[in-house]
């Protein structure tokens, strides 16, 4: 169980350290949506809420476009970080240029749809149509800032620039609130003002992030010189499956909106928009968890670290799931107070529909956590069939199939129930997919993941050891020697492997444990035997320390304790140091 007290503990700490910043970005968007909905329902009127609901499919399209580039570049980032770090700078530039081109195209198409009257395909009654057109035109202004800003945020997160991203997110939130007050309350601009305040906040967010790069603070620089444009199709190829669910949700919204308007009317669309606008503040928790997990999956698979891939999923399904369950319970309990934020009359049908939305829709979240993270894992592991099939079921097939049957029978409750049943359908798809891959029924989480054989090594070909004090270092050295001999490694390399680990792990414990204000540190040691090589990996949560730069500064003739690091660099075939998302990672290959 040592692996669970070292690597598992480090990954758990990293997961929850990164989570707030990913959640914050999504919550800012959601809170902006709630603020817009409150201004729409309380000042402009119910028709404005219908216009916001009609724009929902387009929102899904825009975030799907963002997700293609964010997830694709994140996966490539993990691959390059482990093997070709110098290519990340080019990756950064290519991502911004290509995503910016897509953003301009999307803005142009939205404006064109209003000019030529394509929006009549969504709604043909006034005043909803005019409000819808106004909302589209003002939203189109901010699309380039939205999509490019999301890319910059993702790269800054990988650089571990948490304070800067948090500041930019808070500024964005304030800008939207002030914009709504100005364009709705002070200058009555209707739904055009609603969209305009959102667009202004997106440009403010973009400029706040861009300032970080303009000041030259970033590790990655924007430069067209020497760009490797072949990365563009790779990004799309790796990222499209991460966006499939969003694209599918766009078509799902179109079908659901049609069914609601046909069997319930605009009052149903207004209630669904109200409950969804508030739940959008909650969904960033599982979505943020997915973004963090995708980063960690990318790095772990790039490092061929099979054990960490499983540990990440365990963290999500245990600690992460507890957080989600607590939130679901709170939403169900406070359904009526939340409804009163939007509608006040308990006798109004829109009030009752919204209450049931708050009571039923949150119940789909726990199973959604499983499907979201499983899809992210399949995407990074390049399990092509499942990474395409699961998002389509989750985003479209499950909800639409159930809605076609249930909405005519149960009206809005049928739609809410369809979302819950969708979770069970997706869970069944995951189970069947693992069953087919293994040729047997999965017995545990690792079986359910059906990790490809080319990722990492089996449990028999690795050992995981936790180090918490100097006294344990010598024992680790002996364990590594014994492991090497048991796998047929010659005595010379076996002894060298133990010495290398003793020297490097000893330095971390002796010096790294006392260089910050943390009371508890841990060092995870992993030794792998792969293709005749011995691979030693040390992971710790101490302050950054690159031994290669230290070796360069040392006097070649220096003797004493510092000579141990020089010896490691002499006898090892490869020594690679990286700081990954705030953790030190040292890999030694013998």
For each residue, the residues with C-beta under 8 A, 3 or more apart:
1: 4 5
2: 5 6 464 465 466
3: 6 7 8 307 311 464 466 524
4: 1 7 8 9 311
5: 1 2 8 9 466 522
6: 2 3 9 10 464 465 466 467 522 523 524 525
7: 3 4 10 11 307 308 311 464 466 524 526 539
8: 3 4 5 11 12 311 314 315
9: 4 5 6 12 13 522
10: 6 7 13 14 522 524 539 540 541 583
11: 7 8 14 15 296 308 311 312 315
12: 8 9 15 16 315 319
13: 9 10 16 17 541
14: 10 11 17 18 296 541 581 582 583
15: 11 12 18 19 289 292 293 296 312 315 316 320
16: 12 13 19 20 319
17: 13 14 20 582
18: 14 15 21 22 157 162 292 295 581 582
19: 15 16 22 23 288 289 292
20: 16 17 23 24 166
21: 18 24 25 157 162 165 166
22: 18 19 25 26 157 284 287 288 289 291 292
23: 19 20 26 27 284 285 287 288
24: 20 21 27 28 165 166 169
25: 21 22 28 29 150 153 165 169 284 288
26: 22 23 29 30 283 284 287 288
27: 23 24 30 31 281 284
28: 24 25 31 32 169 170 172 173 205
29: 25 26 32 33 280 284
30: 26 27 33 34 277 280 281 282 283 284
31: 27 28 34 35 173 176 281
32: 28 29 35 36 172 173 176 198 201
33: 29 30 36 37 52 277 280
34: 30 31 37 38 277 278 280 281
35: 31 32 38 39 176 177 180
36: 32 33 39 40 52 176 180 194 197 198 277
37: 33 34 40 41 49 52 273 274 277 278 342
38: 34 35 41 42 341 342
39: 35 36 42 43 44 180 184 185 194
40: 36 37 43 44 45 48 49 51 52 191 194
41: 37 38 44 45 46 48 49 270 274 342 343
42: 38 39 342
43: 39 40 184 185
44: 39 40 41 47 48 131 184 190 191 194
45: 40 41 48 49
46: 41 49 50 266 267 270 350
47: 44 50 51 127 128 131 266
48: 40 41 44 45 51 52 131 190 191 194
49: 37 40 41 45 46 52 53 269 270 273 274
50: 46 47 53 54 123 128 131 132 266 269 270 273
51: 40 47 48 54 55 128 131 132 134 135 191
52: 33 36 37 40 48 49 55 56 135 191 194 273 277
53: 49 50 56 257 269 270 272 273 276
54: 50 51 57 122 123 128 132 257 269
55: 51 52 58 59 132 135 136 139
56: 52 53 59 60 253 257 273 276
57: 54 60 61 249 250 251 253 254 257
58: 55 61 62 110 136 139 250
59: 55 56 62 63
60: 56 57 63 64 246 247 249 250 253
61: 57 58 64 65 106 246 247 250
62: 58 59 65 66 106 143 146 147
63: 59 60 66 67 246
64: 60 61 67 68 243 244 245 246 247 249 250
65: 61 62 68 69 99 102 103 106 147 243
66: 62 63 69 70 99 146 147 150 151
67: 63 64 70 71 239 242 243 246
68: 64 65 71 72 235 236 239 240 242 243
69: 65 66 72 73 95 98 99 102 147 150 151 235 239
70: 66 67 73 74 150 151 154 239 242 291
71: 67 68 74 75 238 239 242 243 294 376 379
72: 68 69 75 76 234 235 236 237 238 239 240 242
73: 69 70 76 77 91 92 95 151 154 155 235 239
74: 70 71 77 78 154 158 294 295 298
75: 71 72 78 79 238 239 294 298 379 380
76: 72 73 79 80 91 231 234 235 238
77: 73 74 80 81 88 91 155 158 298
78: 74 75 81 82 295 297 298 299 300 301 302 380
79: 75 76 82 83 84 298 302
80: 76 77 83 84 85 87 88 91 302
81: 77 78 85 88 299 302 578 580
82: 78 79 299 302 303 578
83: 79 80 302
84: 79 80 87
85: 80 81 88 578
86: 89
87: 80 84 90 91 228 231
88: 77 80 81 85 91 92 220
89: 86 92 93 220 221 223
90: 87 93 94 226 227 228 231
91: 73 76 77 80 87 88 94 95 228 231 235
92: 73 88 89 95 96 155 220 221 222
93: 89 90 96 97 222 223 224 227
94: 90 91 97 98 227 228 229 231 232 235
95: 69 73 91 92 98 99 151 155 231 235
96: 92 93 99 100 148 151 152 222
97: 93 94 100 101 224 227
98: 69 94 95 101 102 232 235
99: 65 66 69 95 96 102 103 147 148 150 151
100: 96 97 103 104 144 147 148
101: 97 98 104 105
102: 65 69 98 99 105 106 147
103: 65 99 100 106 107 143 144 146 147 148
104: 100 101 107 108 144
105: 101 102 108 109
106: 61 62 65 102 103 109 110 143 147
107: 103 104 110 111 140 141 143 144
108: 104 105 111 112
109: 105 106 112 113
110: 58 106 107 113 114 136 137 139 140 143
111: 107 108 114 115 136 137 140
112: 108 109 115 116 118
113: 109 110 116 118 119 136
114: 110 111 117 118 119 133 136 137
115: 111 112
116: 112 113
117: 114 120
118: 112 113 114 121
119: 113 114 122 123 129 132 133 136
120: 117 123 124 129
121: 118
122: 54 119 132 254 257
123: 50 54 119 120 128 129 132
124: 120 129
125: 128 129
126: 129 130
127: 47 130 131
128: 47 50 51 54 123 125 131 132 266
129: 119 120 123 124 125 126 132 133
130: 126 127 133 134
131: 44 47 48 50 51 127 128 134 135 190 191
132: 50 51 54 55 119 122 123 128 129 135 136 191
133: 114 119 129 130 136 137
134: 51 130 131 137 138 190 191 192 195
135: 51 52 55 131 132 138 139 191 192 194 195
136: 55 58 110 111 113 114 119 132 133 139 140 195
137: 110 111 114 133 134 140 141 192 195
138: 134 135 141 191 192 193 194 195 196 198 199
139: 55 58 110 135 136 142 143 195 198 199
140: 107 110 111 136 137 143 199
141: 107 137 138 195 196 199
142: 139 145 146 195 198 199 200 201 202 203
143: 62 103 106 107 110 139 140 146 147 199 202
144: 100 103 104 107 147 148
145: 142 148 149 199 202 203 205 206
146: 62 66 103 142 143 149 150 202 206
147: 62 65 66 69 99 100 102 103 106 143 144 150 151
148: 96 99 100 103 144 145 151 152 206
149: 145 146 152 153 202 205 206 209
150: 25 66 69 70 99 146 147 153 154
151: 66 69 70 73 95 96 99 147 148 154 155
152: 96 148 149 155 156 206 209 210 212 213
153: 25 149 150 156 157 165 168 209
154: 70 73 74 150 151 157 158
155: 73 77 92 95 151 152 158 159 218 220
156: 152 153 159 161 164 165 209 212 218
157: 18 21 22 153 154 160 161 162 165 295
158: 74 77 154 155 295 581
159: 155 156 218 219 220
160: 157 579 581 582
161: 156 157 164 165 212 217 218
162: 18 21 157 165 166
163: 166 167
164: 156 161 167 168 209 212
165: 21 24 25 153 156 157 161 162 168 169 209
166: 20 21 24 162 163 169 170
167: 163 164 170 171 208
168: 153 164 165 171 172 205 208 209
169: 24 25 28 165 166 172 173 205
170: 28 166 167 173 174
171: 167 168 174 175 204 205 208
172: 28 32 168 169 175 176 201 202 204 205 208
173: 28 31 32 169 170 176 177 201
174: 170 171 177 178
175: 171 172 178 179 197 200 201 204 205
176: 31 32 35 36 172 173 179 180 197 198 200 201
177: 35 173 174 180 181
178: 174 175 181 182 197
179: 175 176 182 183 193 196 197 198 200 201
180: 35 36 39 176 177 183 184 185 193 194 197
181: 177 178 184 185 186
182: 178 179 185 186 187 193 197
183: 179 180 186 187 189 192 193 194 196 197
184: 39 43 44 180 181 187 188 189 190 193 194 197
185: 39 43 180 181 182 188
186: 181 182 183
187: 182 183 184 193
188: 184 185 193
189: 183 184 192 193 196
190: 44 48 131 134 184 193 194
191: 40 44 48 51 52 131 132 134 135 138 194 195
192: 134 135 137 138 183 189 195 196
193: 138 179 180 182 183 184 187 188 189 190 196 197
194: 36 39 40 44 48 52 135 138 180 183 184 190 191 197 198
195: 134 135 136 137 138 139 141 142 191 192 198 199
196: 138 141 179 183 189 192 193 199 200
197: 36 175 176 178 179 180 182 183 184 193 194 200 201
198: 32 36 138 139 142 176 179 194 195 201 202
199: 138 139 140 141 142 143 145 195 196 202 203
200: 142 175 176 179 196 197 203 204
201: 32 142 172 173 175 176 179 197 198 204 205
202: 142 143 145 146 149 172 198 199 205 206
203: 142 145 199 200 206 207
204: 171 172 175 200 201 207 208
205: 28 145 149 168 169 171 172 175 201 202 208 209
206: 145 146 148 149 152 202 203 209 210
207: 203 204 210 211
208: 167 168 171 172 204 205 211 212
209: 149 152 153 156 164 165 168 205 206 212 213
210: 152 206 207 213 214
211: 207 208 214 215
212: 152 156 161 164 208 209 215 217 218
213: 152 209 210 216 217 218 221 222
214: 210 211
215: 211 212
216: 213 221
217: 161 212 213
218: 155 156 159 161 212 213 221
219: 159
220: 88 89 92 155 159
221: 89 92 213 216 218
222: 92 93 96 213
223: 89 93 226 227
224: 93 97 227
225:
226: 90 223
227: 90 93 94 97 223 224
228: 87 90 91 94 231
229: 94 232
230: 233 234
231: 76 87 90 91 94 95 228 234 235
232: 94 98 229 235 236
233: 230 236 237
234: 72 76 230 231 237 238
235: 68 69 72 73 76 91 94 95 98 231 232 238 239
236: 68 72 232 233 239 240
237: 72 233 234 240
238: 71 72 75 76 234 235 241 379 382
239: 67 68 69 70 71 72 73 75 235 236 242 243 379
240: 68 72 236 237 243 244
241: 238 244 375 378 379 384 387 388 391
242: 67 68 70 71 72 239 245 294 375 376 379 391
243: 64 65 67 68 71 239 240 246 247
244: 64 240 241 247 248 387 388 391 392 395
245: 64 242 248 249 375 391 392 394 395
246: 60 61 63 64 67 243 249 250 395
247: 60 61 64 243 244 250 251 395
248: 244 245 251 252 391 392 394 395 396 397
249: 57 60 64 245 246 252 253 395 396
250: 57 58 60 61 64 246 247 253 254
251: 57 247 248 254 255 396
252: 248 249 255 256 395 396 399 400
253: 56 57 60 249 250 256 257
254: 57 122 250 251 257 258
255: 251 252 258 259 400 403
256: 252 253 259 260 272 399 400 403 415
257: 53 54 56 57 122 253 254 260 261 269
258: 254 255 261 262
259: 255 256 262 263 403 404 407 408 415
260: 256 257 263 264 265 268 269 272 407 412 415
261: 257 258 264 265 266 268 269
262: 258 259
263: 259 260 268 407 408 411
264: 260 261 267 268 269 353 407 411 412
265: 260 261 268 269
266: 46 47 50 128 261 269 270
267: 46 264 270 271 349 350 353
268: 260 261 263 264 265 271 272 353 411 412
269: 49 50 53 54 257 260 261 264 265 266 272 273
270: 41 46 49 50 53 266 267 273 274 350
271: 267 268 274 275 343 349 350 351 353 354 357 412
272: 53 256 260 268 269 275 276 353 357 412 415
273: 37 49 50 52 53 56 269 270 276 277
274: 37 41 49 270 271 277 278 339 342 343 350 354 357
275: 271 272 278 279 339 354 357 358 361
276: 53 56 272 273 279 280 357 361
277: 30 33 34 36 37 52 273 274 280
278: 34 37 274 275 281 282 338 341 342 358
279: 275 276 282 283 331 358 361 362
280: 29 30 33 34 276 277 283 284
281: 27 30 31 34 278 284
282: 30 278 279 285 327 331 362 365
283: 26 30 279 280 286 287 365
284: 22 23 25 26 27 29 30 280 281 287 288
285: 23 282 288 289 323 324 327
286: 283 289 290 320 324 365 368 369 372
287: 22 23 26 283 284 290 291 372
288: 19 22 23 25 26 284 285 291 292
289: 15 19 22 285 286 292 293 316 320 369 372 373
290: 286 287 293 294 372 373 376
291: 22 70 287 288 294 295
292: 15 18 19 22 288 289 295 296
293: 15 289 290 296 297 312 313 316 373 376 377
294: 71 74 75 242 290 291 297 298 376 379 380
295: 18 74 78 157 158 291 292 298 299 581
296: 11 14 15 292 293 299 300 308 312 581
297: 78 293 294 300 301 309 312 376 377 380 381
298: 74 75 77 78 79 294 295 301 302 380
299: 78 81 82 295 296 302 303 580 581
300: 78 296 297 303 305 308 309 312
301: 78 297 298 304 305 309 380 381 455
302: 78 79 80 81 82 83 298 299
303: 82 299 300 308 537 585 587
304: 301 455 456 457 530
305: 300 301 308 309 456 526 537
306: 309 310 451 455 456 457 458
307: 3 7 310 311 456 462 464 526
308: 7 11 296 300 303 305 311 312
309: 297 300 301 305 306 312 313 377 381 449 451 455 456
310: 306 307 313 314 445 446 449 451
311: 3 4 7 8 11 307 308 314 315
312: 11 15 293 296 297 300 308 309 315 316
313: 293 309 310 316 317 373 377 445 449
314: 8 310 311 317 318 445
315: 8 11 12 15 311 312 318 319 320
316: 15 289 293 312 313 319 320 321 369 373
317: 313 314 320 321 369 370 373 445
318: 314 315 321 322
319: 12 16 315 316 322 323
320: 15 286 289 315 316 317 323 324 369
321: 316 317 318 324 325 366 369
322: 318 319 325 326
323: 285 319 320 326 327
324: 285 286 320 321 327 328 365 366 369
325: 321 322 328 329 366
326: 322 323 329 330
327: 282 285 323 324 330 331 362 365
328: 324 325 331 332 362 363 365 366
329: 325 326 332 333
330: 326 327 333 334
331: 279 282 327 328 334 335 338 358 362
332: 328 329 335 358 359 362 363
333: 329 330
334: 330 331 337 338 358
335: 331 332 338 339 355 356 358 359
336: 339 340 355 358
337: 334 340 341
338: 278 331 334 335 341 358
339: 274 275 335 336 342 343 351 354 355 358
340: 336 337 343 344
341: 38 278 337 338
342: 37 38 41 42 274 278 339 354
343: 41 271 274 339 340 348 350 351 354
344: 340 351
345: 348 351
346: 351 352
347: 351
348: 343 345 351 352
349: 267 271 352 353
350: 46 267 270 271 274 343 353 354
351: 271 339 343 344 345 346 347 348 354 355
352: 346 348 349 355 356
353: 264 267 268 271 272 349 350 356 357 411 412
354: 271 274 275 339 342 343 350 351 357 358
355: 335 336 339 351 352 358 359
356: 335 352 353 359 360 412 413 416
357: 271 272 274 275 276 353 354 360 361 412 416
358: 275 278 279 331 332 334 335 336 338 339 354 355 361 362
359: 332 335 355 356 362
360: 356 357 363 413 416 417 419 420
361: 275 276 279 357 358 364 416 419
362: 279 282 327 328 331 332 358 359 365
363: 328 332 360 366 420
364: 361 367 368 419 420 422 423
365: 282 283 286 324 327 328 362 368 369
366: 321 324 325 328 363 369 370 423
367: 364 370 371 423 424 426 427
368: 286 364 365 371 372 394 423 426
369: 286 289 316 317 320 321 324 365 366 372 373
370: 317 366 367 373 374 423 426 427 430
371: 367 368 374 375 390 394 423 426 427 430
372: 286 287 289 290 368 369 375 376 394
373: 289 290 293 313 316 317 369 370 376 377
374: 370 371 377 378 386 390 430 449
375: 241 242 245 371 372 378 379 386 387 390 391 394
376: 71 242 290 293 294 297 372 373 379 380
377: 293 297 309 313 373 374 380 381 383 449
378: 241 374 375 381 383 386 387 390
379: 71 75 238 239 241 242 294 375 376 382 383 387
380: 75 78 294 297 298 301 376 377
381: 297 301 309 377 378 451 452 455
382: 238 379 387
383: 377 378 379 386 387 450 452
384: 241 387 388
385: 388 389 433
386: 374 375 378 383 389 390 430 433
387: 241 244 375 378 379 382 383 384 390 391
388: 241 244 384 385 391 392
389: 385 386 392 393 429 433
390: 371 374 375 378 386 387 393 394 426 429 430 433
391: 241 242 244 245 248 375 387 388 394 395
392: 244 245 248 388 389 395 396 397
393: 389 390 396 397 398 422 425 426 429
394: 245 248 368 371 372 375 390 391 398 422 426
395: 244 245 246 247 248 249 252 391 392 399
396: 248 249 251 252 392 393 399 400
397: 248 392 393 400 401 425
398: 393 394 401 402 418 421 422 423 425 426
399: 252 256 395 396 402 403 418 419 422
400: 252 255 256 396 397 403 404 418
401: 397 398 404 405
402: 398 399 405 406 414 417 418 421 422
403: 255 256 259 399 400 406 407 414 415 418
404: 259 400 401 407 408
405: 401 402 408 409 414
406: 402 403 409 410 413 414 415 417 418
407: 259 260 263 264 403 404 410 411 412 414 415 418
408: 259 263 404 405 414
409: 405 406 414
410: 406 407 413 414 417
411: 263 264 268 353 407 414 415
412: 260 264 268 271 272 353 356 357 407 415 416
413: 356 360 406 410 416 417
414: 402 403 405 406 407 408 409 410 411 417 418
415: 256 259 260 272 403 406 407 411 412 418 419
416: 356 357 360 361 412 413 419 420
417: 360 402 406 410 413 414 420 421
418: 398 399 400 402 403 406 407 414 415 421 422
419: 360 361 364 399 415 416 422 423
420: 360 363 364 416 417 423 424
421: 398 402 417 418 424 425
422: 364 393 394 398 399 402 418 419 425 426
423: 364 366 367 368 370 371 398 419 420 426 427
424: 367 420 421 427 428
425: 393 397 398 421 422 428 429
426: 367 368 370 371 390 393 394 398 422 423 429 430
427: 367 370 371 423 424 430 431
428: 424 425 431 432
429: 389 390 393 425 426 432 433
430: 370 371 374 386 390 426 427 433 434 448
431: 427 428 434 435 442 448
432: 428 429 435 436
433: 385 386 389 390 429 430 436 437 450
434: 430 431 437 438 442 447 448 449 450
435: 431 432 438 439 440 441 442
436: 432 433 439
437: 433 434 450
438: 434 435 441 442 447 450
439: 435 436
440: 435
441: 435 438
442: 431 434 435 438 447 448 450
443: 447
444: 447 448
445: 310 313 314 317 448 449
446: 310 449 451
447: 434 438 442 443 444 450
448: 430 431 434 442 444 445
449: 309 310 313 374 377 434 445 446
450: 383 433 434 437 438 442 447
451: 306 309 310 381 446 455 456
452: 381 383 455
453:
454:
455: 301 304 306 309 381 451 452
456: 304 305 306 307 309 451 462 528
457: 304 306 461 462 528 529 530
458: 306 461 462
459: 462
460:
461: 457 458 487 528 529 530
462: 307 456 457 458 459 526 527 528 529
463: 479 480 483 526 527
464: 2 3 6 7 307 524 525 526
465: 2 6 476 479 524 525 526 527
466: 2 3 5 6 7 522 523 524 525
467: 6 472 473 476 505 508 509 522 523 524 525
468: 472 521 522 523
469: 472 509
470: 473 506 509 510
471: 474 475
472: 467 468 469 475 476
473: 467 470 476 477 502 505 506 509
474: 471 477 478 502
475: 471 472 478 479
476: 465 467 472 473 479 480 498 501 502 505 525
477: 473 474 480 481 498 499 501 502
478: 474 475 481 482 498
479: 463 465 475 476 482 483
480: 463 476 477 483 484 494 497 498 501 527 536
481: 477 478 484 485 494 495 497 498
482: 478 479 485 486
483: 463 479 480 486 487 527 529
484: 480 481 487 489 493 494 497 498 527 529 534
485: 481 482 488 489 491 494
486: 482 483
487: 461 483 484 529
488: 485
489: 484 485 493 494 497 529 534
490: 493 494
491: 485 494 495
492: 495 496
493: 484 489 490 496 497 534 590
494: 480 481 484 485 489 490 491 497 498
495: 481 491 492 498 499
496: 492 493 499 500 571 590
497: 480 481 484 489 493 494 500 501 527 534 536 590
498: 476 477 478 480 481 484 494 495 501 502
499: 477 495 496 502 503 567 568 571
500: 496 497 503 504 536 568 571 572 588 590
501: 476 477 480 497 498 504 505 525 527 536 538 588
502: 473 474 476 477 498 499 505 506
503: 499 500 506 507 564 565 567 568
504: 500 501 507 508 536 538 547 565 568 586 588
505: 467 473 476 501 502 508 509 523 525 538
506: 470 473 502 503 509 510
507: 503 504 510 511 512 547 564 565
508: 467 504 505 511 512 513 523 538 540 542 545 584
509: 467 469 470 473 505 506 512 513 523
510: 470 506 507 513
511: 507 508 514 515 545
512: 507 508 509 515 521 540 542 543 545 584
513: 508 509 510 521 542
514: 511
515: 511 512 542 543
516: 542 543
517:
518: 521 541
519:
520:
521: 468 512 513 518 540 541 542
522: 5 6 9 10 466 467 468 540 541
523: 6 466 467 468 505 508 509 538 539 540
524: 3 6 7 10 464 465 466 467 538 539 540
525: 6 464 465 466 467 476 501 505 536 537 538
526: 7 305 307 462 463 464 465 536 537 539
527: 462 463 465 480 483 484 497 501 534 535 536 537
528: 456 457 461 462 534 535 537
529: 457 461 462 483 484 487 489 533 534 535
530: 304 457 461 533 535
531:
532:
533: 529 530 573 589 590
534: 484 489 493 497 527 528 529 589 590
535: 527 528 529 530 587 588 589 590
536: 480 497 500 501 504 525 526 527 587 588 589 590
537: 303 305 525 526 527 528 585 586 587 588
538: 501 504 505 508 523 524 525 584 585 586 588
539: 7 10 523 524 526 583 584 585 586
540: 10 508 512 521 522 523 524 583 584
541: 10 13 14 518 521 522 582 583 584
542: 508 512 513 515 516 521 545 584
543: 512 515 516
544: 579 584
545: 508 511 512 542 550 584
546: 549 550 577 579
547: 504 507 550 551 565 568 569 575 577 586
548: 551 552 569 575 577
549: 546 552 553
550: 545 546 547 553 554 565
551: 547 548 554 565 566 569
552: 548 549
553: 549 550
554: 550 551 558 562 565 566
555: 558
556: 566
557:
558: 554 555 562 563
559: 563
560: 563
561: 564
562: 554 558 565 566
563: 558 559 560 566 567
564: 503 507 561 567 568
565: 503 504 507 547 550 551 554 562 568 569
566: 551 554 556 562 563 569 570
567: 499 503 563 564 570 571
568: 499 500 503 504 547 564 565 571 572 575 588
569: 547 548 551 565 566 572 575
570: 566 567
571: 496 499 500 567 568 590
572: 500 568 569 575 588 589 590
573: 533 589 590
574: 587 588 589
575: 547 548 568 569 572 586 587 588 589
576: 586 587
577: 546 547 548 584 585 586 587
578: 81 82 85 585
579: 160 544 546 582 583 584 585
580: 81 299 583 585
581: 14 18 158 160 295 296 299
582: 14 17 18 160 541 579
583: 10 14 539 540 541 579 580
584: 508 512 538 539 540 541 542 544 545 577 579
585: 303 537 538 539 577 578 579 580
586: 504 537 538 539 547 575 576 577
587: 303 535 536 537 574 575 576 577
588: 500 501 504 535 536 537 538 568 572 574 575
589: 533 534 535 536 572 573 574 575
590: 493 496 497 500 533 534 535 536 571 572 573
